[in-house]
Amino acid sequence: MPLRIEQPTTLYTIDEARKVIGVSQPTLWKAVRDGKLPAIKYGHYVLIAEQDLLRWKNECYRADMARRRKTTNVKQKRPKRKSNAN
């Protein structure tokens, strides 16, 4: 069955998409799994339309990173370990 797309668009594989927008593969796979990033499965390829990729980066990716930074900025101090040096 041929892949038919109504409007001409650029499609990226996960590996190509990560290079284009500069995020990791696991981040992209998680977005696809969670339904935040629309993707097309064609054979063993997962393809992402360029406009969907850019929309996801602008709307969702930055919001997720801001949430992560808020939780990781509150670091707890670790107690110092005593050395066992003689």
Phi and psi restraints in degrees (range 20) as a CNS / XPLOR table:
assign (resid 1 and name C) (resid 2 and name N)
       (resid 2 and name CA) (resid 2 and name C) 1.0 -73.1 20.0 2
assign (resid 2 and name N) (resid 2 and name CA)
       (resid 2 and name C) (resid 3 and name N) 1.0 151.8 20.0 2
assign (resid 2 and name C) (resid 3 and name N)
       (resid 3 and name CA) (resid 3 and name C) 1.0 -84.1 20.0 2
assign (resid 3 and name N) (resid 3 and name CA)
       (resid 3 and name C) (resid 4 and name N) 1.0 119.1 20.0 2
assign (resid 3 and name C) (resid 4 and name N)
       (resid 4 and name CA) (resid 4 and name C) 1.0 -113.8 20.0 2
assign (resid 4 and name N) (resid 4 and name CA)
       (resid 4 and name C) (resid 5 and name N) 1.0 126.5 20.0 2
assign (resid 4 and name C) (resid 5 and name N)
       (resid 5 and name CA) (resid 5 and name C) 1.0 -121.2 20.0 2
assign (resid 5 and name N) (resid 5 and name CA)
       (resid 5 and name C) (resid 6 and name N) 1.0 131.0 20.0 2
assign (resid 5 and name C) (resid 6 and name N)
       (resid 6 and name CA) (resid 6 and name C) 1.0 -70.0 20.0 2
assign (resid 6 and name N) (resid 6 and name CA)
       (resid 6 and name C) (resid 7 and name N) 1.0 -38.9 20.0 2
assign (resid 6 and name C) (resid 7 and name N)
       (resid 7 and name CA) (resid 7 and name C) 1.0 -114.4 20.0 2
assign (resid 7 and name N) (resid 7 and name CA)
       (resid 7 and name C) (resid 8 and name N) 1.0 144.3 20.0 2
assign (resid 7 and name C) (resid 8 and name N)
       (resid 8 and name CA) (resid 8 and name C) 1.0 -61.2 20.0 2
assign (resid 8 and name N) (resid 8 and name CA)
       (resid 8 and name C) (resid 9 and name N) 1.0 129.1 20.0 2
assign (resid 8 and name C) (resid 9 and name N)
       (resid 9 and name CA) (resid 9 and name C) 1.0 -151.2 20.0 2
assign (resid 9 and name N) (resid 9 and name CA)
       (resid 9 and name C) (resid 10 and name N) 1.0 161.1 20.0 2
assign (resid 9 and name C) (resid 10 and name N)
       (resid 10 and name CA) (resid 10 and name C) 1.0 -93.0 20.0 2
assign (resid 10 and name N) (resid 10 and name CA)
       (resid 10 and name C) (resid 11 and name N) 1.0 130.1 20.0 2
assign (resid 10 and name C) (resid 11 and name N)
       (resid 11 and name CA) (resid 11 and name C) 1.0 -110.9 20.0 2
assign (resid 11 and name N) (resid 11 and name CA)
       (resid 11 and name C) (resid 12 and name N) 1.0 138.1 20.0 2
assign (resid 11 and name C) (resid 12 and name N)
       (resid 12 and name CA) (resid 12 and name C) 1.0 -119.4 20.0 2
assign (resid 12 and name N) (resid 12 and name CA)
       (resid 12 and name C) (resid 13 and name N) 1.0 145.8 20.0 2
assign (resid 12 and name C) (resid 13 and name N)
       (resid 13 and name CA) (resid 13 and name C) 1.0 -77.2 20.0 2
assign (resid 13 and name N) (resid 13 and name CA)
       (resid 13 and name C) (resid 14 and name N) 1.0 171.0 20.0 2
assign (resid 13 and name C) (resid 14 and name N)
       (resid 14 and name CA) (resid 14 and name C) 1.0 -58.9 20.0 2
assign (resid 14 and name N) (resid 14 and name CA)
       (resid 14 and name C) (resid 15 and name N) 1.0 -43.0 20.0 2
assign (resid 14 and name C) (resid 15 and name N)
       (resid 15 and name CA) (resid 15 and name C) 1.0 -65.0 20.0 2
assign (resid 15 and name N) (resid 15 and name CA)
       (resid 15 and name C) (resid 16 and name N) 1.0 -42.3 20.0 2
assign (resid 15 and name C) (resid 16 and name N)
       (resid 16 and name CA) (resid 16 and name C) 1.0 -66.4 20.0 2
assign (resid 16 and name N) (resid 16 and name CA)
       (resid 16 and name C) (resid 17 and name N) 1.0 -40.4 20.0 2
assign (resid 16 and name C) (resid 17 and name N)
       (resid 17 and name CA) (resid 17 and name C) 1.0 -63.0 20.0 2
assign (resid 17 and name N) (resid 17 and name CA)
       (resid 17 and name C) (resid 18 and name N) 1.0 -40.4 20.0 2
assign (resid 17 and name C) (resid 18 and name N)
       (resid 18 and name CA) (resid 18 and name C) 1.0 -64.7 20.0 2
assign (resid 18 and name N) (resid 18 and name CA)
       (resid 18 and name C) (resid 19 and name N) 1.0 -34.5 20.0 2
assign (resid 18 and name C) (resid 19 and name N)
       (resid 19 and name CA) (resid 19 and name C) 1.0 -71.4 20.0 2
assign (resid 19 and name N) (resid 19 and name CA)
       (resid 19 and name C) (resid 20 and name N) 1.0 -36.1 20.0 2
assign (resid 19 and name C) (resid 20 and name N)
       (resid 20 and name CA) (resid 20 and name C) 1.0 -68.0 20.0 2
assign (resid 20 and name N) (resid 20 and name CA)
       (resid 20 and name C) (resid 21 and name N) 1.0 -45.6 20.0 2
assign (resid 20 and name C) (resid 21 and name N)
       (resid 21 and name CA) (resid 21 and name C) 1.0 -104.9 20.0 2
assign (resid 21 and name N) (resid 21 and name CA)
       (resid 21 and name C) (resid 22 and name N) 1.0 -5.7 20.0 2
assign (resid 21 and name C) (resid 22 and name N)
       (resid 22 and name CA) (resid 22 and name C) 1.0 76.1 20.0 2
assign (resid 22 and name N) (resid 22 and name CA)
       (resid 22 and name C) (resid 23 and name N) 1.0 37.9 20.0 2
assign (resid 22 and name C) (resid 23 and name N)
       (resid 23 and name CA) (resid 23 and name C) 1.0 -121.1 20.0 2
assign (resid 23 and name N) (resid 23 and name CA)
       (resid 23 and name C) (resid 24 and name N) 1.0 165.8 20.0 2
assign (resid 23 and name C) (resid 24 and name N)
       (resid 24 and name CA) (resid 24 and name C) 1.0 -79.3 20.0 2
assign (resid 24 and name N) (resid 24 and name CA)
       (resid 24 and name C) (resid 25 and name N) 1.0 159.0 20.0 2
assign (resid 24 and name C) (resid 25 and name N)
       (resid 25 and name CA) (resid 25 and name C) 1.0 -61.1 20.0 2
assign (resid 25 and name N) (resid 25 and name CA)
       (resid 25 and name C) (resid 26 and name N) 1.0 -45.7 20.0 2
assign (resid 25 and name C) (resid 26 and name N)
       (resid 26 and name CA) (resid 26 and name C) 1.0 -58.3 20.0 2
assign (resid 26 and name N) (resid 26 and name CA)
       (resid 26 and name C) (resid 27 and name N) 1.0 -35.0 20.0 2
assign (resid 26 and name C) (resid 27 and name N)
       (resid 27 and name CA) (resid 27 and name C) 1.0 -64.3 20.0 2
assign (resid 27 and name N) (resid 27 and name CA)
       (resid 27 and name C) (resid 28 and name N) 1.0 -43.7 20.0 2
assign (resid 27 and name C) (resid 28 and name N)
       (resid 28 and name CA) (resid 28 and name C) 1.0 -66.6 20.0 2
assign (resid 28 and name N) (resid 28 and name CA)
       (resid 28 and name C) (resid 29 and name N) 1.0 -44.3 20.0 2
assign (resid 28 and name C) (resid 29 and name N)
       (resid 29 and name CA) (resid 29 and name C) 1.0 -60.7 20.0 2
assign (resid 29 and name N) (resid 29 and name CA)
       (resid 29 and name C) (resid 30 and name N) 1.0 -40.3 20.0 2
assign (resid 29 and name C) (resid 30 and name N)
       (resid 30 and name CA) (resid 30 and name C) 1.0 -64.0 20.0 2
assign (resid 30 and name N) (resid 30 and name CA)
       (resid 30 and name C) (resid 31 and name N) 1.0 -41.3 20.0 2
assign (resid 30 and name C) (resid 31 and name N)
       (resid 31 and name CA) (resid 31 and name C) 1.0 -64.4 20.0 2
assign (resid 31 and name N) (resid 31 and name CA)
       (resid 31 and name C) (resid 32 and name N) 1.0 -39.2 20.0 2
assign (resid 31 and name C) (resid 32 and name N)
       (resid 32 and name CA) (resid 32 and name C) 1.0 -67.6 20.0 2
assign (resid 32 and name N) (resid 32 and name CA)
       (resid 32 and name C) (resid 33 and name N) 1.0 -45.8 20.0 2
assign (resid 32 and name C) (resid 33 and name N)
       (resid 33 and name CA) (resid 33 and name C) 1.0 -61.2 20.0 2
assign (resid 33 and name N) (resid 33 and name CA)
       (resid 33 and name C) (resid 34 and name N) 1.0 -40.5 20.0 2
assign (resid 33 and name C) (resid 34 and name N)
       (resid 34 and name CA) (resid 34 and name C) 1.0 -77.1 20.0 2
assign (resid 34 and name N) (resid 34 and name CA)
       (resid 34 and name C) (resid 35 and name N) 1.0 -8.1 20.0 2
assign (resid 34 and name C) (resid 35 and name N)
       (resid 35 and name CA) (resid 35 and name C) 1.0 83.2 20.0 2
assign (resid 35 and name N) (resid 35 and name CA)
       (resid 35 and name C) (resid 36 and name N) 1.0 8.7 20.0 2
assign (resid 35 and name C) (resid 36 and name N)
       (resid 36 and name CA) (resid 36 and name C) 1.0 -80.0 20.0 2
assign (resid 36 and name N) (resid 36 and name CA)
       (resid 36 and name C) (resid 37 and name N) 1.0 -24.6 20.0 2
assign (resid 36 and name C) (resid 37 and name N)
       (resid 37 and name CA) (resid 37 and name C) 1.0 -121.8 20.0 2
assign (resid 37 and name N) (resid 37 and name CA)
       (resid 37 and name C) (resid 38 and name N) 1.0 107.9 20.0 2
assign (resid 37 and name C) (resid 38 and name N)
       (resid 38 and name CA) (resid 38 and name C) 1.0 -63.7 20.0 2
assign (resid 38 and name N) (resid 38 and name CA)
       (resid 38 and name C) (resid 39 and name N) 1.0 137.9 20.0 2
assign (resid 38 and name C) (resid 39 and name N)
       (resid 39 and name CA) (resid 39 and name C) 1.0 -142.3 20.0 2
assign (resid 39 and name N) (resid 39 and name CA)
       (resid 39 and name C) (resid 40 and name N) 1.0 157.0 20.0 2
assign (resid 39 and name C) (resid 40 and name N)
       (resid 40 and name CA) (resid 40 and name C) 1.0 -114.5 20.0 2
assign (resid 40 and name N) (resid 40 and name CA)
       (resid 40 and name C) (resid 41 and name N) 1.0 129.4 20.0 2
assign (resid 40 and name C) (resid 41 and name N)
       (resid 41 and name CA) (resid 41 and name C) 1.0 -97.1 20.0 2
assign (resid 41 and name N) (resid 41 and name CA)
       (resid 41 and name C) (resid 42 and name N) 1.0 120.7 20.0 2
assign (resid 41 and name C) (resid 42 and name N)
       (resid 42 and name CA) (resid 42 and name C) 1.0 -129.3 20.0 2
assign (resid 42 and name N) (resid 42 and name CA)
       (resid 42 and name C) (resid 43 and name N) 1.0 103.3 20.0 2
assign (resid 42 and name C) (resid 43 and name N)
       (resid 43 and name CA) (resid 43 and name C) 1.0 66.8 20.0 2
assign (resid 43 and name N) (resid 43 and name CA)
       (resid 43 and name C) (resid 44 and name N) 1.0 -127.0 20.0 2
assign (resid 43 and name C) (resid 44 and name N)
       (resid 44 and name CA) (resid 44 and name C) 1.0 -97.9 20.0 2
assign (resid 44 and name N) (resid 44 and name CA)
       (resid 44 and name C) (resid 45 and name N) 1.0 8.6 20.0 2
assign (resid 44 and name C) (resid 45 and name N)
       (resid 45 and name CA) (resid 45 and name C) 1.0 -96.1 20.0 2
assign (resid 45 and name N) (resid 45 and name CA)
       (resid 45 and name C) (resid 46 and name N) 1.0 145.0 20.0 2
assign (resid 45 and name C) (resid 46 and name N)
       (resid 46 and name CA) (resid 46 and name C) 1.0 -113.1 20.0 2
assign (resid 46 and name N) (resid 46 and name CA)
       (resid 46 and name C) (resid 47 and name N) 1.0 119.8 20.0 2
assign (resid 46 and name C) (resid 47 and name N)
       (resid 47 and name CA) (resid 47 and name C) 1.0 -113.5 20.0 2
assign (resid 47 and name N) (resid 47 and name CA)
       (resid 47 and name C) (resid 48 and name N) 1.0 140.1 20.0 2
assign (resid 47 and name C) (resid 48 and name N)
       (resid 48 and name CA) (resid 48 and name C) 1.0 -122.9 20.0 2
assign (resid 48 and name N) (resid 48 and name CA)
       (resid 48 and name C) (resid 49 and name N) 1.0 129.1 20.0 2
assign (resid 48 and name C) (resid 49 and name N)
       (resid 49 and name CA) (resid 49 and name C) 1.0 -71.1 20.0 2
assign (resid 49 and name N) (resid 49 and name CA)
       (resid 49 and name C) (resid 50 and name N) 1.0 143.8 20.0 2
assign (resid 49 and name C) (resid 50 and name N)
       (resid 50 and name CA) (resid 50 and name C) 1.0 -57.3 20.0 2
assign (resid 50 and name N) (resid 50 and name CA)
       (resid 50 and name C) (resid 51 and name N) 1.0 -45.6 20.0 2
assign (resid 50 and name C) (resid 51 and name N)
       (resid 51 and name CA) (resid 51 and name C) 1.0 -65.6 20.0 2
assign (resid 51 and name N) (resid 51 and name CA)
       (resid 51 and name C) (resid 52 and name N) 1.0 -34.7 20.0 2
assign (resid 51 and name C) (resid 52 and name N)
       (resid 52 and name CA) (resid 52 and name C) 1.0 -67.2 20.0 2
assign (resid 52 and name N) (resid 52 and name CA)
       (resid 52 and name C) (resid 53 and name N) 1.0 -40.4 20.0 2
assign (resid 52 and name C) (resid 53 and name N)
       (resid 53 and name CA) (resid 53 and name C) 1.0 -63.0 20.0 2
assign (resid 53 and name N) (resid 53 and name CA)
       (resid 53 and name C) (resid 54 and name N) 1.0 -46.9 20.0 2
assign (resid 53 and name C) (resid 54 and name N)
       (resid 54 and name CA) (resid 54 and name C) 1.0 -67.9 20.0 2
assign (resid 54 and name N) (resid 54 and name CA)
       (resid 54 and name C) (resid 55 and name N) 1.0 -38.1 20.0 2
assign (resid 54 and name C) (resid 55 and name N)
       (resid 55 and name CA) (resid 55 and name C) 1.0 -63.3 20.0 2
assign (resid 55 and name N) (resid 55 and name CA)
       (resid 55 and name C) (resid 56 and name N) 1.0 -45.1 20.0 2
assign (resid 55 and name C) (resid 56 and name N)
       (resid 56 and name CA) (resid 56 and name C) 1.0 -61.5 20.0 2
assign (resid 56 and name N) (resid 56 and name CA)
       (resid 56 and name C) (resid 57 and name N) 1.0 -43.2 20.0 2
assign (resid 56 and name C) (resid 57 and name N)
       (resid 57 and name CA) (resid 57 and name C) 1.0 -63.1 20.0 2
assign (resid 57 and name N) (resid 57 and name CA)
       (resid 57 and name C) (resid 58 and name N) 1.0 -42.6 20.0 2
assign (resid 57 and name C) (resid 58 and name N)
       (resid 58 and name CA) (resid 58 and name C) 1.0 -72.3 20.0 2
assign (resid 58 and name N) (resid 58 and name CA)
       (resid 58 and name C) (resid 59 and name N) 1.0 -38.0 20.0 2
assign (resid 58 and name C) (resid 59 and name N)
       (resid 59 and name CA) (resid 59 and name C) 1.0 -92.6 20.0 2
assign (resid 59 and name N) (resid 59 and name CA)
       (resid 59 and name C) (resid 60 and name N) 1.0 -45.9 20.0 2
assign (resid 59 and name C) (resid 60 and name N)
       (resid 60 and name CA) (resid 60 and name C) 1.0 -100.1 20.0 2
assign (resid 60 and name N) (resid 60 and name CA)
       (resid 60 and name C) (resid 61 and name N) 1.0 -44.5 20.0 2
assign (resid 60 and name C) (resid 61 and name N)
       (resid 61 and name CA) (resid 61 and name C) 1.0 -62.3 20.0 2
assign (resid 61 and name N) (resid 61 and name CA)
       (resid 61 and name C) (resid 62 and name N) 1.0 -45.1 20.0 2
assign (resid 61 and name C) (resid 62 and name N)
       (resid 62 and name CA) (resid 62 and name C) 1.0 -66.4 20.0 2
assign (resid 62 and name N) (resid 62 and name CA)
       (resid 62 and name C) (resid 63 and name N) 1.0 -36.6 20.0 2
assign (resid 62 and name C) (resid 63 and name N)
       (resid 63 and name CA) (resid 63 and name C) 1.0 -66.2 20.0 2
assign (resid 63 and name N) (resid 63 and name CA)
       (resid 63 and name C) (resid 64 and name N) 1.0 -41.5 20.0 2
assign (resid 63 and name C) (resid 64 and name N)
       (resid 64 and name CA) (resid 64 and name C) 1.0 -63.5 20.0 2
assign (resid 64 and name N) (resid 64 and name CA)
       (resid 64 and name C) (resid 65 and name N) 1.0 -42.5 20.0 2
assign (resid 64 and name C) (resid 65 and name N)
       (resid 65 and name CA) (resid 65 and name C) 1.0 -65.6 20.0 2
assign (resid 65 and name N) (resid 65 and name CA)
       (resid 65 and name C) (resid 66 and name N) 1.0 -37.1 20.0 2
assign (resid 65 and name C) (resid 66 and name N)
       (resid 66 and name CA) (resid 66 and name C) 1.0 -64.2 20.0 2
assign (resid 66 and name N) (resid 66 and name CA)
       (resid 66 and name C) (resid 67 and name N) 1.0 -40.8 20.0 2
assign (resid 66 and name C) (resid 67 and name N)
       (resid 67 and name CA) (resid 67 and name C) 1.0 -64.4 20.0 2
assign (resid 67 and name N) (resid 67 and name CA)
       (resid 67 and name C) (resid 68 and name N) 1.0 -41.9 20.0 2
assign (resid 67 and name C) (resid 68 and name N)
       (resid 68 and name CA) (resid 68 and name C) 1.0 -64.3 20.0 2
assign (resid 68 and name N) (resid 68 and name CA)
       (resid 68 and name C) (resid 69 and name N) 1.0 -41.2 20.0 2
assign (resid 68 and name C) (resid 69 and name N)
       (resid 69 and name CA) (resid 69 and name C) 1.0 -63.9 20.0 2
assign (resid 69 and name N) (resid 69 and name CA)
       (resid 69 and name C) (resid 70 and name N) 1.0 -37.7 20.0 2
assign (resid 69 and name C) (resid 70 and name N)
       (resid 70 and name CA) (resid 70 and name C) 1.0 -62.6 20.0 2
assign (resid 70 and name N) (resid 70 and name CA)
       (resid 70 and name C) (resid 71 and name N) 1.0 -40.7 20.0 2
assign (resid 70 and name C) (resid 71 and name N)
       (resid 71 and name CA) (resid 71 and name C) 1.0 -77.0 20.0 2
assign (resid 71 and name N) (resid 71 and name CA)
       (resid 71 and name C) (resid 72 and name N) 1.0 -30.4 20.0 2
assign (resid 71 and name C) (resid 72 and name N)
       (resid 72 and name CA) (resid 72 and name C) 1.0 -87.5 20.0 2
assign (resid 72 and name N) (resid 72 and name CA)
       (resid 72 and name C) (resid 73 and name N) 1.0 -15.3 20.0 2
assign (resid 72 and name C) (resid 73 and name N)
       (resid 73 and name CA) (resid 73 and name C) 1.0 -69.7 20.0 2
assign (resid 73 and name N) (resid 73 and name CA)
       (resid 73 and name C) (resid 74 and name N) 1.0 -23.3 20.0 2
assign (resid 73 and name C) (resid 74 and name N)
       (resid 74 and name CA) (resid 74 and name C) 1.0 -90.8 20.0 2
assign (resid 74 and name N) (resid 74 and name CA)
       (resid 74 and name C) (resid 75 and name N) 1.0 86.2 20.0 2
assign (resid 74 and name C) (resid 75 and name N)
       (resid 75 and name CA) (resid 75 and name C) 1.0 -95.6 20.0 2
assign (resid 75 and name N) (resid 75 and name CA)
       (resid 75 and name C) (resid 76 and name N) 1.0 141.0 20.0 2
assign (resid 75 and name C) (resid 76 and name N)
       (resid 76 and name CA) (resid 76 and name C) 1.0 -91.5 20.0 2
assign (resid 76 and name N) (resid 76 and name CA)
       (resid 76 and name C) (resid 77 and name N) 1.0 142.8 20.0 2
assign (resid 76 and name C) (resid 77 and name N)
       (resid 77 and name CA) (resid 77 and name C) 1.0 -77.6 20.0 2
assign (resid 77 and name N) (resid 77 and name CA)
       (resid 77 and name C) (resid 78 and name N) 1.0 135.0 20.0 2
assign (resid 77 and name C) (resid 78 and name N)
       (resid 78 and name CA) (resid 78 and name C) 1.0 -89.7 20.0 2
assign (resid 78 and name N) (resid 78 and name CA)
       (resid 78 and name C) (resid 79 and name N) 1.0 141.4 20.0 2
assign (resid 78 and name C) (resid 79 and name N)
       (resid 79 and name CA) (resid 79 and name C) 1.0 -66.8 20.0 2
assign (resid 79 and name N) (resid 79 and name CA)
       (resid 79 and name C) (resid 80 and name N) 1.0 145.6 20.0 2
assign (resid 79 and name C) (resid 80 and name N)
       (resid 80 and name CA) (resid 80 and name C) 1.0 -72.7 20.0 2
assign (resid 80 and name N) (resid 80 and name CA)
       (resid 80 and name C) (resid 81 and name N) 1.0 139.6 20.0 2
assign (resid 80 and name C) (resid 81 and name N)
       (resid 81 and name CA) (resid 81 and name C) 1.0 -86.6 20.0 2
assign (resid 81 and name N) (resid 81 and name CA)
       (resid 81 and name C) (resid 82 and name N) 1.0 141.7 20.0 2
assign (resid 81 and name C) (resid 82 and name N)
       (resid 82 and name CA) (resid 82 and name C) 1.0 -80.2 20.0 2
assign (resid 82 and name N) (resid 82 and name CA)
       (resid 82 and name C) (resid 83 and name N) 1.0 133.9 20.0 2
assign (resid 82 and name C) (resid 83 and name N)
       (resid 83 and name CA) (resid 83 and name C) 1.0 -81.2 20.0 2
assign (resid 83 and name N) (resid 83 and name CA)
       (resid 83 and name C) (resid 84 and name N) 1.0 147.7 20.0 2
assign (resid 83 and name C) (resid 84 and name N)
       (resid 84 and name CA) (resid 84 and name C) 1.0 -97.8 20.0 2
assign (resid 84 and name N) (resid 84 and name CA)
       (resid 84 and name C) (resid 85 and name N) 1.0 20.2 20.0 2
assign (resid 84 and name C) (resid 85 and name N)
       (resid 85 and name CA) (resid 85 and name C) 1.0 -70.3 20.0 2
assign (resid 85 and name N) (resid 85 and name CA)
       (resid 85 and name C) (resid 86 and name N) 1.0 140.1 20.0 2
